[in-house]
C-alpha cells in the first residue's frame, strides 16, 4: 500500500453514491465473496453480488434469465445484470462493475468521480464508462467483431478498425445514462446479441456504435 496514494476522505465523501456489483458464482461465495464483503466492499454505498444463486446473507442475487456462468458467457450475464440493476436501483446514478478477485481503492475511485472533469460531463447528461483502457489492433478487432458489415461500419465511424475498451478485470464504472443507451440497443446486431463473448470488449463495441 505504500506504493498507492489514497485520496483524502473529505474529497471522496463529496462524490456521488455508487452501487457496486460484483460478478461471481456459487463456488466462490464462501471465499472470494466473503473477502470482498469484509474489505473494500464495505465502502460501497450499495454492494450486490451478481451470481448463479441467491444468498440473502451475502447480498448475492441470481442473475435473471441466465443459466450459464462461465467466463466466456460473461456478455450474456452482464447484459442481464445491467437491465436488472438499472430497473431495481433507480436511486443510483453510478454503477461499478468488477469481478470477485479484484481489490478496489475506493477513496480514489470516488475522488475521481467528484473531479470537476467527470462531474461536469455527468451533469451534462453525457453517457460515461470509465476504467483502465486496453487498446486493440485491427487484426484482433476483426477477429472479435467478425461480421463484415459491422467491421465496415466501424471503419466508417472511426477511420480504422482499432478500438479501446475498459478492462473488466480491474472493473469499470458506468453512469445511468450510459447504461440506458446500451440497454436500448442490446437487441441490435451492433451489440452482438447472439455472440458468446467477453463482456468488457463487447460492451465497448456495443456503445461504440452509438
N, C-alpha and C positions, 0 to 999 in steps of 0.2 A: 504493500500500500504506500510505501514511501515514494514510489515512482508516479503516483497519481495525485494530482492536485484536486482537492474536493472543494466545490463551490460553497461559499458561506451559507449558513442555514437561512438567513434572512432573505437572500436572493432566491433560493429555491422555494421558500414558503410563499413568495409572491406569484408563483407560477400557477397556471390553471390546473384544475383537478384532472387526474389521468386514471383511466381504467387499464389495468394490466391483464392481458390474457396470455396464458402460457400453454403451449401445445405439449401434450403428454399422452400417456395411455396407462391402463390399469397396472401394468407390471412395475411402473415407476412411482406409484402412489406412496409406498412406504419408505422410499429412499429420496429420489430427486425432488418430488413434490413437497415432502416434509421439509427438505433442506431449503427450498425456495420460500416456503411459507414462514419458516423460522428465521430467515435472514433478510435479504433485500425486499422480499415480498411484503414485509410489514410496513414499508414506506409507501406502498401504493395506496391511492385513495379508494380503490376497489381492486381486489385480486380474484381472478377467475381462472380455473384450470379447465381448458377445453380437452376433454378426454374421451376414452372409449366407454367409460361407465360413470355413473353419477355417484359421488360420495359427498354428502352434505357437510360432513365434519371437516373436510378439507377445502370445500368450496369448488369441488370438481363437478363438471356438467358433461353428460354425454352429448356429443355434438349431434344435433338433429339431422336425421336422414343419411348419416354416414355409417358404413359398415366395415370399411377397410381403413386401417390406421397405420399402415407402414409409411416410410418416409417418401417414397415415390408417388404416393397418392395425396401428398400434402396440399396440393392446389384444391382438390375437391373438399378437403377438410377446412381449408382456410376460407373458401367462399361461404360455406355453411356457417362457419364461426362468425364471419363479418355480418352476415344477414341477421343472425340471432342476436348478436351484441348490439347492433345498430337499433333494432326494434325494441330490445328489452331494457337498455340503459340509455334512455333519451336524455338524461341529465348530464351526460358526459360529452365533452367536445373533443377529447383526445383519447386515443386507444393505442396502447403499446403492445405489440405482439412479439413474443420471443419463445424460445424453447426451454425445456426444463433443465438444461445443463449450462445455462447462462447465468452470470452474476452481473448485476447492474449497479453502477454507482448512481443512485437515484438523484442525489443532490445536483449532479452535473447535468443530468437529463432535464430536470425541472428548471434549472437555471437557463439552459438553452431555450426552452420554450418561453421563458419570461423575457428573453432578449428582445430589444427593440425590433430587430430584423424579422424575427418569427412572429412576434405579436402583431406587427403591422400587417404582414401578409395574411395572418389568420383573421384579423378583424375585417379585412377587405374581402373575405369570402373566398380566398384562393385555396383550391384543394392542395393539401400538403402531405407528402410522405417523406419522412426524414430518417436517415440511417447511414451506415457505413457503405459507401458505394464501391461496387466492383464493376470493372469495365470489360466488355466482351467484344472480341473481334468479329469481323464479318463472317468468317467461316463457321465459328461457333454459333453465332446468331442464326445463320441459315439452317444449321442442324436443329436448333431448338424450335424455331418458328415453323419450319418445314413447308408450309403452304405457300406456293409460288405467288398467289395473289396478294397475300399478306406481306410477303417479302417486298414485292414491288411497291405496295402502298407505303411501307415503312421508308423505303428509299425516297419516295416522293415527298414524304413529310420531313425527312431529316438529311437528305442528300447522300446518305450511305446506310449500310446495314448495321454499323456499330451501335451499341447502346450500353447504358449503365443501369445497374439495378441495386437495390438495397439488400444487403446480406440478411437472410433470415436467421442465420446462426447467432449473430450478435443482437438481432432484433431490429425492428423498425417501428416508428410511431406515425400514426395517421390521424388527421383531423376528421371530424364528422363529414365535412364537405367532400373530402377525398373518398371516403367510404361510400357516400351517396352516389358519386359519379361512377365508380367501378361497379357498384351493385346494379345500377341501371343497365349496364352493358354486359353483365355476366353471361346472359344467354347468347350474346352475339358471337359471331365467328372470330372476331378480333380478340376475344377474351378466352379463346381456346377451351370451349366448354366441354368437349369430349376427350380432351387430352389427359393422359396420366403423366403429370409433370410436377416439378418442384414449385412451391408457392412463391418463393421470393422473386425469381425472374419472371414467372408467369404474371404476377400482379403488375410488374413493371411494364411488360409487353401490353397487357390489357389497358393500363392507364395511359401508356404512351400514344395510343391511337386517339386519345380524347383530350 
